């Protein structure tokens, strides 16, 4: 089936070839290249056919299809022999360069006899000699064949490496890799890394480099003690080769690296991301390289006792680690044997054995911010069950739960007793009971103390409802509590009926508050609903008689909580008094009946109410009293929460050191209890904020990711993804670009993301962060593609035009940076249209000014008209912002506009206009003061004005007066760093004068 219209002229053919050349390597590009060869043949002209055949051979070569590359090259060689004049100097150079491609392709095919490989090298040598070309490329191929076959490479290496490079030699980066691998094979890792240094530093690169070198250098780096550098290169190098069939071997080495550094779970994640390579790699040698890396990983996972884990493999069936490992072993052994038979040596099998037998090089190297162990990758991974009922009922624990009773009646009684006490281990009991009840053949005990089967089912529903509410799924919580209430009623448990219905009322108020309708403010809707829920719970409480003390204590806690959440929602201090009243009532009742959990709950509520009312010292005093009580009387599991609140209060009082002490101690104590029961996630998140206040961002990042990990295990996926998003942004702020990209790639590969189950706006936020990270990492092509896709999607967000304006504005700037000014203008127009609905003055102004700057910088005088049009539009935005009373952060929009007029005119050579605009900007900025903030912008404006005046207008005297005065001013104010570029420019002008 044709992928594009057939060209009707040679001009159309060449246009189509250029378009196809821009596509990524793969099936689409290859099929189109084949069709374009067919089209070129119809023109009966050699030159178009030569170009089409060259494009097709490249598609085959980098699409990992070595069998077809030599066939295409044979046609090219025939054309050269028959019509040499059709090959100009550039085409001739390409032809002789590609002799090496054919040599590589033939070497990758075990069905090609060794004699044929040597014959091809002889053909290459003879052709090079006939053309008068240097033989270094030929000796390079001879060396690579010797390495592949397993011959003594000493002489072959010297014959190649000792010769001077020629225009047809492999690129510098590729040759560096070969020389480094020679050192690795000799056991000299240190020397190999010295040779690799220019490539690993990014100073030398090509189509395959540095990704190829990085994959080979990972283990030498570990063996020489450079683990951090290996980690850094793994993150960057893997991204450059993932899912690429022509770099399957490189992917295999990254999988091997994961297996040998204690990152088996990450290895399985990367394997799933590259499942296409099982079916899309046509090169047997690349297959062997890839499969060996896969087997290293799978054998390691299987050896750790996780052979039953599901794993991505060949299409058409489901695989476990054990099953896929056996399949890969058979295929890998078969490929190695075929190569050894062809080569007459055991080199390929020997190298494969060395890789498979290699022991881990480090116990654990943290490769990514999101770390997971194999124990978390259970069959039917919960990641794929997000949103399913019960997805969040798994118990997250920080330590082993005390031994559970073996006898079913005792287990039921233990669960209920712990539930009455509010003990965290109750959830482990309910989880165990849930599994027993769901098992085939369950028989309910006939024990009056246990009660009927329906009551146990209601208990399990209630526990599930509490978990649903904790992860914010209030609608499900309402349904579960109501269902439990019905079963309790049938079982003759009136106390539990009242409690379940009261919980349903509060959950319903929370759920209604999330979906405010009728144009009312959402906070007001929720606050009103909570007040109604409180009144309804009070009525339930008053109408019930003979309640057990623990049930009555819970009802009082629900009443107080409803009002506490209302205060938190409304922020109205007038709502605080009734919260204190309910908390006092709860504390008095709980103290009288010895309900220690409810006593501490009342005191926590009082402390929180003081804090919400703005009285932080009173809140600290309350929490201190609670801390002392918990230390002496318990319950101990409440202490981490109390310390967590105290830490947050200390942050509010701007005492980060005290906050750190409380939160660190709370986290230490939390390790003794289930993570969800003591809110370990919140402790990590608060500690992250504390570390930011203390100026320790790397430690903050660690705790952010730990917080998200706890939430993810507890089924709070939205919370987890939001926290991970914050972590990715912090990585970006810290310049840890590859960490940010790796984290976001991991999240965006989750089943509920790829399956469209997670909130689309949250996913868009993650993708936006990834696009920004790619841009920060200088991957302009990938960043542009992601921004363009997001801009197209966000155009349909009728409820949020402001976000579309933001995304479209950033997209326009990225497109302009890529030189696509027409598309940039179109997207900027869409950003302006969205801005009209939901103003984003500063963002839109920044976008328009940047488009103007890039136009002028890239196009010079030819781009001036378009640049000025952008600046005119930015001027209208500034006027509208001023009329609306908008106050930007930092300099005014008018000042920024004047400065950009100066830059734009300077780029196009209109220096008088540029200087006038810059002087206007300086007047708008005003003289700098001693405070931080404006001095840098003022100094840069002075510097540019001085450069325009002194260098381009050739008026150094007034420029020096300007610069010297500015240096004196800044020095007097203590802005010494801002002085440096001005003093440097002044010195330059004096030297040139």
N, C-alpha and C positions, 0 to 999 in steps of 0.2 A: 504494500500500500504506500503510495507516494506521500512523503512528508512535506513537500513544498511544490509549487508550480514549476514546470519545466522551463528553464530559461529559453527565451526565443532569440537571443542574440549573444554574442560573446561578451558584450558589456554586462548583460544581465547575468551571465555565467560568473564572471569575475566578481560581481556584486554578491551573488549567492555564496561564492567561495569565501569571501571576506566575512559575510554574516555567519556562516557555519564555523569559521575559524574562531569566532568569539564564544561558541558554545563550550560547555565543559565536556571533557572526554567521556564517552559512554555510548550507549546504543543509539540514541537520537542522532548524535553527531556522525557516527559511523554509517548509519543507514543513509543519511542525507549525502554524505561524501560518495557513497556507492552510486546513488542516483545522479549526482553531478558528473561522475565519470561517464555514465551512460549518455548524459546530455552532451558532454564535451565531444564524444565520439561522433555525434551527428554533424558537427561543424566541419569535420574533415580538415582541421587545422592542428598542427602539432603543438603549438604553444599552449592553447587552452587545455589540451589533453594533458600536457606535462604538469601544468598547475593543478589540475584535478587529481591526477595520480599522486602527486606529492601530498596533497591534502588527505587523500585516502590512506596512504601509507602511514602518515602521522596518526590518523585516527585509529588504525589498527595497532600501531606500536604502543601508544599511550592508553589505548583501550584494552590492553592486555590480551591481544589476539595475535600471537606470534606466528601462527601458521599461515596467515594471509599476507603478512608484511613482505616476506621474500617474493611472493608471487607478483605483487604490485611492483616491487623494485625490479624484477626481471623485465617487466614491460618497459619501465623507464630506461633500463640499460639498453634494451633493444632499440628504443627510439633514439638514444644517444649514439649508438653505433650506426644507425641508418641515416639519421638527420642531425649530425653534431652541431650544425649551424643554428638549429632551433634553440639551442641552450646558450643563453647569454652567460655572462660571467657569474651572475648570482645563481642562476639555475644550475650551472656546472658545479659551483661550490656546494650547493645543497645535495646534488647527486653524489659527489664523492664523500661528503660527510656521512651519508646514510649507508655506506658500506658497513659501518660499525653497527648500525641498527640491525642489519641483516645478520651479522655475525652473532649479535646478542640473541636474536630471535631463534636462529638455528641451534644455538647452545641450549636454549630453553626447551627444546623438543627432543625427548629421548629416542624417538623413532628415527631421527636423523643420524646416520652412521658417523662415527668419529672421523673416518676418512673423508667424508663429505665436508665436515667442519674444517679440516685442515686444507682441503682443496679450495674452499671458499677463501680462506686466508691467503692462500697462494694467488688466487685470482685478484684479491684486493691489492697484494703487494705488486703484482705485475701491472695492474692498472695504474697504481700510484706512480710507479717508476716510469711508465709510458708518458704520463702527464707531467712528469718532472716534479712530483710532490714529495715532500719529506716523508720518511717511513716511520716516524715516531707513532702515529696512530695505528699502523699495522702491528708494531711490536707491543703496543698496549693491548690489542686484541689477543695477540699470541700469549701474553702474560695472563690475561683473564681466562683463557682456555686452560692454561696449565694449572691455575688455581682450581678451576672447576673440576678438572679430571683428577687432581691430586698428585700431580707430578712435582718434582723438585723445582721450585719456582725461583731459586737464587739467580740463575743465569737469565731467565726470562725477565725477571724484575730489573736486573741491571741493564739489559738491552733496551728496555723501555724507559725506565726512570732516568737513565744516564744520558738520554738524548734530549736535544733541544725541542721545545714545543713548536708546533706548526699551526697554521690557520685551521687545519682539519683535526687537530688534537681535541680530545674531550675537553670540556670547559675546566677551568682551574679548580672549581669546587669538586667536580667528579674525580679528577685526578688526585686531589688531596685525600678524598675518601679512600681511594684504592691504596695510596701510600700508607695511610693510617691503618687500614685493615691488614696490610703486610706486617706492620709492627705488632698488631694484636695477635696475629697468627704465630708470631715469634715469641709471644709471651711478654712483650714490653708495652704494657698499658700506658705507662707514664709517657714514653716517647710517642705513642700513638696519639695521645691527647694533645701533646705539643703540636703534632702535625695537623690535627683537626682544628686547632684553635681558631684560625680565620673563618672557617665554615661555621663552627658552633657559635661564634660571635656575630654571625650574619654579615661578615665582610665579603664573603664569596657565596654566590648562590646561583641557582639555575632552575629548570623545570622540576628536578627531583631533589635538589639540595636547598636548604640543609636537612630536609626531612629524612633523607636516606642516612646521612651521617649521624644524625641524632639517634635514630633507632639502633645503630650499631654501637654508639658511644655510651649508651646507658649503663651496660654492665661494667665496662672498663672504669667508668666514673665511680660506680659503687665499690669496685675492687680497690680503687686508689683512695677511698675515703671521702669522695666528693658527693655525698648523698644529696645535699641540698641542691647542687647544680644539676644532678640527675633528675631530681623531682621537677625542677624548673623546666628543663628541656623536655621531659616527658609530656608535660601539659601542653607546651607549645608545639612540639613535634607531632604528637598524636593528632592534634587538630588539623595539621597540614596533610595528613594521609588517610584519615578515617573515611570509610566507605568507598575508597578509590581502588578499583580493581587493579590498576597498574602499580599500586603500592601495597598489595596484599602482604608481601613479605615484611614490610615495615610495620604494618598493623600487627602481624604475628609476633614481632619482637617486642612491641609494646605490651601485648598480652603476657608474654614471657616475663617481662620486667615486673608486671603486677604480681605474677605468681611468686616471684623470687623476693618480693619485698613485703610480704604479709598483706597484700591488697587483692586477695582472691575475689572478694565481692565486687570490687571495682573492675577486675578483669572480666567477670561474667557480665557486668553492665556494658562494658565496651564490646564484648563479643556479641551481645544482643544488638548493639548499634551497627555492627558490621556483618550481620547475618547475610546480607546480599553477597558477600564475598564467597560464600560456599557455592554459589551457583553462577557467578558472573566472571570468575577468573579462568580464562582459557589457557593461560601459560602454565604448563606442568611444573616448571621450576618455581614459579611464584606460588603455585598451589602447595608444593612441598614445603616451601619456606613458611607459608601461612599456617598450614596444618600442623607443622611441628610446634610452632608457637602456641597454637590452640591446645595441642596435646599436653604441652608442659603445664598449662593452666589447669586443664581438666584433671590430669593426674594428681596435681597438687590438691585440688578441691576434693577429689575422691579419697586421697590419702588422709585428709582431715576428717573423714567420716560423713561427707555430705554428697555421696553419690546419687542420692535420691532427688536432689534438687532439679527442678525443671531448668532447661537451658535452651538457648536459641541455636538451631542447627540447620541442616539441610531441609529445604521446603518439602512439604507433603506429609509430615508426621510430627508428633510431639516427641521431644527428646528429654531424657534425664542426663545428668553428668556422666553416669556410668555407661549408658547406652551410646551417647555421642562419642565418648572417649574410645570405646571399642571400635566404632565406625571410623573415626579419624585415624586411629592406630593402623587399621587395616589399609586404608587408602594411603597414608603416609609411607608405611613400609613398602607398599607396592610401587609407589613412585620412586622411592630411593633405590629399590632393586632394579627398576628399569634404567635409571641413569647409570648405576654401577655396571650393569650389563653392557650398555652402550660404550661406557668409558673404559671398561676392562680393569676397573679399580673398585675399592670399597669406600672411596672418599665420601660420597654423599651419605651413605648409611652411617659411616663413622662420625661425621659431623652431627648428624641427627641424634645419634646415641649420646654424644657429649652434651648436647642441649637437654635431652630428656633426663639425663642422670644428674644434672647440675643441682646442687642443694641450694636452698634459700641463702641469699647473701646477707640479708639483715632480718632480724626478727620482725620488725614493723617499721615501715617508713610511711608517714602520713602524706599521701600523694595529693589528696583533694580535701577541701574543707568539709565536704559531706562524706564522712567516713561511715561505713557499715560493715558489720561482720557477717560471716556466712550464716550464723545463727538467726539473723534477722531475715534472711532470704528463704523463708519456709515455702514448701510447695503450696501453690495457690496464693502467692505473695499478696498480702493485704493491700498492697499498692494498687492492685487491679480491682479491688472490691470497694473502693471508696464510694460512699453514697448508699451502699447496700445496708439493709437493716442488720444491725449487729456488727457492722464493720468496726465500730469503736469499742467493743466490749472486751477486747483482749486486755489483760492486766499488764501494765508497765511497772516493772519493779526495779529498784536500785539494789536490792539484796534479796537473798532467798527467804521466802515466806516460811514461817514456822511450820513444822510438819502438820499436815492435815489429817484428820481422823480417817481411818480406813472404813469404818462402819458407816453406812449411809445415814441411819437415824442420828448418830452422833455428829456427822458432818452437817446435817440440816440444822440441828440445835446450835452447833457452834456458829454457823453462818448467821442465824437470827440473833444470837446473843451478841456477837461482835457488831452486827448492824445496829442493835439498840444502843451500844456504847459509842457508836461512830468510829469503831476501830478500823484502821486502814486494811487490815488483812481480811476483812469481810469480803472484799471483792474477789480475793483469790478463792475463797470458799464458794462464792456464787459462780465463779468461772468453772470451778471443778464440777459443781452440781449441774451447770448448764450442759457440760459435755456428757455427764452420766444420763441425764434425762433425754438428751437427743439420741443417745445410742440405741441401736436396735435391741429389743428384748428388755428394756428398762422395766423394772417391777417396783412399784411404790410400796414402801414399808407400811404394814398395818400397825401403826403405833399411834395411840391417842395423843401422845406428846408431840408428835410430828404433824398431825393433822392430815387432811385429805390432799390428794394430788393437785387439785385445783389451787389450793393455797400456795403450794410450792411454785406452781407456774406463775402465780401472781407475784410472789417474791422475786422471781427471776425477771419478770417484766418490769417491776419497780426498779431493780438494779439497772436494767438496760435503759430505763427512762432517765435515771439520774445521769448516766454516762452520756446520753444524747444531749441533755441540757448543758452538760459541761463543755461539750464541743460545739455548742451554739445551735444545735438542731432542735429548736423548741417545739416546732410543729410535731415532730416525731415523739418528743417527750410527752406532749399532751395526749396523743393517741395511746401511748403505752401506759401512762398513768390511768387513763379512763378505762382501758381494757383490764388493767390490774384491779381497779376498784370493783368492776363487775365480778371478777373471779373471787375477790375477797368477800364480796357480799354473798355469793353462792356458797362459799366455804364457812360462812358464819363467823367472820372476823371483823366486827363493826369498827374497832379502833383503826384497823388498817384501811378500811373503806374511807373513813374521814380523812386520814392522812394522805391517801392517794388522791382524793378529790381536791384537797387543798393544794397539793403539789401541781395538779393539772391546772388549777386556777392561775397560779403564779406563772407557770410555763406559758399558758395561753396569753397572759398579759405581755410577756417578753416577745412572743411570736407576733402578736398584733403590732407591737411597737416597731417591728422590722419592716412592716408593710403599710406605712401610713398612707391613707388615701383621702380623697376629697379635698386636696389642696392644703390640708392642715400641716403644721410643722410636725415632723416625725417625733421630735423629742417631746412635744406637748401631748401627742397621741399616746406615746408610751407612758409618760408620767400619769396621764389620766387613767390609763388602763391599769397601772400598778395600784393607784389609789382605789379603784373599783375592786381589784383582786384582794387588796388588804381588807376592805369592808366585807367581801364575801367570805374570806377565811375567818374573820372575826365571828360572822354569823354561824358558820359551821362549828366553830369552837364553842360558842355559847349554847348552841342547840344540842351538842353532844353531851352525854352524861356517862359517868363511870369510866372515864378515859384513864389508861395507865399513865403514870407520871412521865415515862420517856416519850409517849405519844403527845401528851400535852406540851412537854418541853419542845418538841419538834414543831408543833403548831405555833407556839409563841415565837420560835426562831423564824418560821416562815412569815409571820406577821411583821416582825422587825425587819426581816430581809426585804420584804416588799417595799416598805417605806424607805429603807436605806438605798435601794436601787432607784427609787423615785427621786431621792435627793441627788444621787449621782447623775441621773438623767437630766433633771431640770436645772441643777445648779442653784436653786433658789434657797437662800439661807433660812427663809421662813419655814421650810420643810424639815429643818433639823430638829426642832423641839419634839415633835411627835416620834422621831426616831429614837431620841434619848429616852423618851417615856417608855416605848416598847422594849428597848434594850434593858432598862432598869427592871421592868416587869419580868423579863426573861431571866435576868441575873438573880433576882430575888427568888423566883420559883425554882430555878436550877440549883441554887445554893441550898434551899430548904430540903430538896429531894436528893441531893448528892449527885446531880447530873454534871460531872466535871467538864465534859465536852461542851455542854451548852453554856456553862459559866464562862469558859474561855471564848466561846463564840460571841457572847454578849459583850465581853470586854473588847474583843477585836472590832465589833460593830461600833462601840462607843469611840474607840480610837480613830476609826475610819471616818466617823461623823465629825469629830473635831477637825480632822484634816480637811474634809470637804468644806467645813465652815471657815477655814482659813486660820484656825488656832493650832498651829503646828506644835508649839511647846506643850499645850494640854494633851495633844495626841501622843507625844513622846512620853509624857508622864503616865498616861493610861497604859501605853504599851509596856512601859517599864514595870508597872504593877503586875501586868499579866505575865511578863517574863519571869518575875520573881515567883509568882504563884505556880507557873508551869514547872519551874525548876524544882519546887518543893513538893507539889501535890500532883503534877501531871495534868492531863495526859501528855506524854512526851512527844507524841506525833504532832501536837499543835505548836511546838516550839519553833520549828523551821518557818512556819507561816508568820508567827509573831515577829521573829527576827527579820523576815523579809519585809514586813510592813515597817518595822523600825528603820531598816536600811533605806526604804523609799522616803520616809519622813526626814531622815538625815540628808538625803539628796535635796529635798525641798528646802532644808535649812542651809544648803550649800556647804555641807561638811562631808565632802566626798571620802575623806579618810575614815571617818566614823561609819559612813554608809558601807564602805568596803569591809570593815571589820565585822559588821552585823551580817551582811550578806554572805561573806565567806564562811562565817560560823554557821549560818543557816544552811548553807549548801553542804557543809560537812555533816551536820546532824541529819540532813535530809537523806543521806546515803543509807540510813538505817531503815527507811520506809519506802513503800511504793511511790514511784515518782509522781503519779497523778494525785495521790492523797495529800502530798505535802507541797504540791505545785512547784516541783523542781524546775519546770520550764520557766516559770516566772522568776525564780531566783537567778537562773542563768541570764535571763534577759535584763533584769535589773542590775546584775553585776556587770554586764556588758556596758550599760549606760554609765555605771560608776567608773569603769576603766576609761571610758572616753573623757569623763570629767577629769580624771587623773592624768590624762595625756598618754595613755598606754593603749593605743588603738589595736595593736596586734592581739593583745589579750582580750580586748572587747570582741574582736572578730571570732576568737575561739569560743567565747561564751554565747555569742549569737547563734553560731551553728549548733552548739550543744542544745540550746533552747529549742531550736527548730527540730532537731533530731528527736527530742523527748516528745514534742507535740505530734510529730509524725507517727511515732510508735503508739501514741495514745489515740490515734484516729482523728486528731484535730488538724486536718490537712490544710485547710485554708489558713489557719494561724501559722502552721509550719511554713507554708509557701511565702506568706507575708514576711516572716522573720528571715527566711533565706533571701528574699528579695532585698531586705535591709543589709544583709551580710554581703551580697553581691555589690550593692552600691558602696558599701564601706571599702570593699576590695578596690573598686574603681577609684575611689577618693585617695586610697593609699598607693595607687600605681601598681597594684597586684593584678594586672590585666588578665593574665592567663588563669589565675585562680578564679576570677569572676566568671570568665567564659566557661571554664570547666564546671563550676557549680551550676550555672544556668543551663548548660547542655544536659547535665544530669537531671535537673528538675524537668526540663522540657521533654525529656524522654520517658517520663513516668506514664504508665498506662492510662491513668485518668486524664492526663493532659492530651496525649495523642488520641485518646478516644472521645475527646470533647466533653468530658464530664465535669471538669473543673471550671469555675467561673471564667468566662471568656475575657473579662476585663483584667482579672488577675494574671491570666496567661499573657495577655497583651503587655502588661507591665513587665513581666519577666522577659518577653521578647524585646521590648524597648530597651531594657537594661543591657541585654545581650548585643543589640545593635550598637549601642553606645560603647560597649566594651570592645567590640570588633573595630570600631572606628578609632578608639584610643590605642588599640593594638596595631594600627596601620593596615588593617585588612579592609581597605576601602571598598573593594568589590563586594565582599560578603555583607558588609555593613549597609551598603547602598541597597542591595537586594532585600534585606530585612526591613529597612526603613520604608522602601516603596510598598512592600506588601502590607505593612502596618498602616500606612497612610490610606491605602485602598480600603482596608477593612474598617478603619475608624471613621471613614466617610459615612458609614451607615449608622453611626451612633447618634441618632437624632436627639437622644436624651442627654448627650454630653458633648456639645459642639466645642467646648473649651479644650477638651482633651484632643479632639481631632485637630484643632488649630495648633496645638503644641506639637503633635506628631508631624503634621504636614509642614510646619515651619522648619523643624529639624530636617525633614526629608528634603526640602528644597535646598537647604544649605549643603547637604551631603551631595545631592545631584550637581550642584554648582561646583563643588570641590572636585567632582569627577569630570567636570568639563561639559556636562549635559545641561547647558544653560536654558534651552527651550523647554525641556521637561521641568527644570527647576522653576521657571517662571509660571508654568501651568499649575504646579503644586503650590507655589506661593499664592496664586490667586485663590485656590481652594482654602488655604489657611486664612486668607483675608476674609473670605465669605463666612467661615466659621467664627472668626474673630468678631464679625459684625453681630453675631448672635450671642456670643459669650466672650467679652473683651479680654485679650491677653496683650496689653499694650507693649510692655517691655519685650516680650518674646517676639512679637511680630516686627517691632522696630529693629531688633537685633538681626532677624532673618533678612529683612530688606536691605539693611546696611551691609551685611555680609555678602549678599548677592551682588550688590554694587561693587564692593571691593574686589571680589573675585573676577567679575567681568572686566574691570579696568586693569587688574593685574595680569590676567591671561590674554586679553584681546587688545590692550593698549588703546590707541585712539579709535579703533574700529568699534570698541565696546563702550565708548563714552556715553552715547545717547541712551543706550539701554541702562547703563549704570545710573545716569542722572534720573531716569524715569523711576528706578527703584528708590532713589533718595527722595524724590518728590513725594512718592507714596509714603515713605517713612516720615516725611514732614507732616503729611495729613494725619498720620497716626499720632504724632506728637501733639498736634493741635487738639485732636479729640481727647487725648489723655489729659491734657491741661484743662480742657473744659469740664472733664469729668472729675477733676480733683485728684487724679491718680498721682501717687508719689513713688517713683522708681527707687530701687535700691542703688545707692551710689549716685553717680552723676546724672544730670537730667537728660531726657531724651533729646532735647535741643542741643545740648553740649555734645553728646555723642554724635549727633547728626552733623554738626559743624566739623568735628574732627574727621568724620568719614569723608566729608566733602574735600577736606585737605588731602587725605590719602588718595582718593580717587583721582583728583586733578594732578597729584604728583606722579601717579602711575602713568598717566597719559602725556606727561610732559608739559602740562599747563601750570607752570610753577608759580606765576604771580597769583593766579586764582587759588592755588593750593595754600600759599602763604597767607592770603587774606582770610581764607576759611579757618586756618589754624589759629590766627590771631583772634578771630571771633570766638573760637572754642576756648582759648585762654581767658578771654574776657568773661565768658560765661562760667568758667570754672572758678575764677577768682584766685587770689593768692592763697597758697597752702598755709595751714596752721600747724601747731605742734602736735596735734592729735594724729593718730594713725588713720589711714584710709585714702585721703585725697591726694597725698603728695606724689604717689607713684603715677597717677594719671596725669597730673600737672607736669611732672618731669618728662614724661614721654611726649607730651604735646610740645613742650619746649624743645626737646631733642629733635623731633621731626621738623619743627619750624626752623631750627638752626641748621639742619642738614639741607633743607630746601633753599634757604637763604644763602648759606655759606658755600655749598658745593654746587648746586644746580643753577642758582642765579648768580653765582660767582661774586657774592658780596660778603666776603669773610669778615670785614670789620664790624658791621652791625650784628652779624651772627655771633661774633665773639662777645660783643657787649651783652647780648641777650643771654648767652650761655654762662658767662662769668657772673652776671647778676643772679642768675638762677642757682648756680653752685653756691654762691655766698648765702643766699636766702635759705637754701636747704641745709647747709652746714650749720647755720645759726640755730635752726630748728631741730637739729639732731638727726636729720634724715640722711645719714651718710651713705647708705646703700643706694638711694635714689640719685645721689650725686655722681656716682661712678660713670654711667654712660655719658653724662653731660661733660664731665671732665675729659673723658676719652675723646669725644668729638672735638672739643676745644683744642686739645693737643694735636689732633689730626689737622685741623685747620691751620694751626700755627706752623706745623711742619711743612705743609704744602704751600704756605705763604712765603 
